[in-house]
Amino acid sequence: MDLGRIPAVRDDVHILRVKTPERQRIVLCLASKGKEIIPSEDTCHLITLCDGMHTVEEIVSHFVEISGEDPSSVETQLEKIFERLVEVEVIQFYDVPTPREIPPEVELVHSLEHIVMEITNACNLNCIHCYNDSGHK
């Protein structure tokens, strides 16, 4: 792995931190592909360092510092993760600094999990669950 290369998040990647009463998870949305990826917390932390300004060497040093592991071991692990992130088009590498804004995390407390559609030719918009009949008149 070339330690001098500079990883940067692609423009169409968005980070969502979804919180529900049962759990919390992170979702990477690739807008142009219409795909979602659910990374680990550590992978998400790595992605936030891919701002187009930090070299691979600086990122490896950061993870060595916080993990206390051997630099060659960290480099090997990060190389696999970088390869996967390039493969799924979350990041790309540059030879010169290419500043990118890391997408802000959007917190969804109550995310949409189910939708029910009733298809009919006789809709009067007065069903008890219909949004049309809610609120003040």
C-alpha positions in Angstrom: 0.0 0.0 0.0 1.3 3.4 -0.9 1.5 5.3 2.4 1.7 8.7 0.6 -1.6 8.4 -1.2 -4.6 10.4 0.1 -8.0 8.8 0.5 -11.1 10.9 0.1 -14.8 10.2 0.6 -16.7 10.3 -2.7 -19.2 13.2 -3.2 -22.3 11.1 -3.2 -21.7 9.4 0.1 -23.9 10.3 3.1 -23.6 9.1 6.7 -26.7 8.4 8.7 -26.7 7.5 12.4 -30.0 5.7 12.9 -31.3 5.5 16.5 -34.3 3.5 17.4 -35.5 2.4 20.9 -34.0 -1.0 20.2 -30.6 -0.2 18.7 -28.3 2.3 17.1 -26.6 1.7 13.7 -24.7 3.7 11.1 -25.7 3.6 7.4 -23.7 4.8 4.5 -25.9 5.9 1.7 -24.4 6.0 -1.8 -26.8 8.4 -3.5 -25.9 7.9 -7.1 -26.0 4.1 -6.8 -29.1 3.9 -4.6 -27.2 1.6 -2.2 -26.8 1.4 1.5 -23.9 0.0 3.5 -23.9 -0.7 7.2 -20.3 -0.3 8.4 -18.8 -0.9 11.9 -18.1 2.0 14.2 -14.4 1.7 13.5 -14.9 1.7 9.7 -17.1 4.8 10.1 -14.3 6.4 12.1 -11.8 5.6 9.3 -14.2 7.1 6.8 -14.3 10.4 8.7 -10.5 10.6 8.4 -10.7 10.3 4.6 -11.1 14.0 4.1 -8.7 14.3 1.2 -6.1 15.9 3.4 -4.7 13.0 5.5 -2.3 10.5 3.9 -2.6 6.8 4.5 0.5 7.0 6.6 -1.1 9.6 8.9 -4.3 7.5 9.2 -2.2 4.4 10.0 -0.4 6.4 12.7 -3.7 7.6 14.2 -5.0 4.1 14.5 -1.7 2.8 15.9 -1.9 5.6 18.6 -5.5 4.8 19.6 -5.1 1.0 19.4 -1.6 0.5 20.7 -1.1 -2.3 18.1 1.9 -3.0 15.9 2.1 -0.5 13.0 2.6 -3.3 10.4 -0.5 -5.1 11.7 -2.6 -1.9 11.6 -1.4 -1.2 8.1 -2.3 -4.6 6.9 -5.8 -4.4 8.4 -6.4 -0.9 7.0 -5.2 -2.0 3.6 -8.0 -4.6 3.4 -10.6 -2.0 4.6 -9.4 0.6 2.1 -9.6 -2.0 -0.7 -13.2 -2.8 0.2 -14.1 0.9 0.5 -12.7 1.5 -3.0 -14.5 -1.5 -4.3 -17.9 -0.4 -3.1 -17.1 3.2 -4.2 -17.2 4.9 -0.8 -13.7 6.4 -1.2 -11.1 7.1 -3.9 -7.4 7.8 -3.7 -5.5 10.9 -4.9 -1.8 11.7 -5.2 -2.2 15.4 -4.1 -4.4 16.8 -1.3 -8.0 17.1 -2.5 -10.1 18.6 0.3 -13.5 17.0 0.8 -16.1 17.8 3.3 -16.9 14.8 5.4 -20.7 14.3 5.1 -22.3 15.3 8.4 -24.0 12.6 10.4 -27.7 12.8 10.2 -29.5 11.5 13.3 -32.7 9.6 12.7 -34.5 9.0 16.0 -37.6 7.5 14.5 -36.8 6.1 11.1 -39.4 4.7 8.7 -39.4 1.0 9.0 -42.7 -0.1 7.4 -45.2 1.3 5.0 -48.7 0.1 4.2 -50.4 1.0 1.0 -54.0 0.3 0.2 -54.8 0.6 -3.5 -58.4 1.3 -4.3 -60.6 3.1 -6.7 -63.0 4.1 -3.9 -60.8 6.3 -1.6 -62.7 8.9 0.4 -59.7 9.9 2.4 -61.5 9.2 5.7 -60.0 6.0 6.9 -59.0 6.1 10.6 -55.3 5.8 9.7 -55.4 8.4 6.9 -53.2 11.4 7.3 -55.7 13.5 5.3 -58.2 13.4 8.2 -55.7 14.5 10.9 -55.3 17.8 12.7 -57.6 20.8 13.0 -60.2 21.7 10.5 
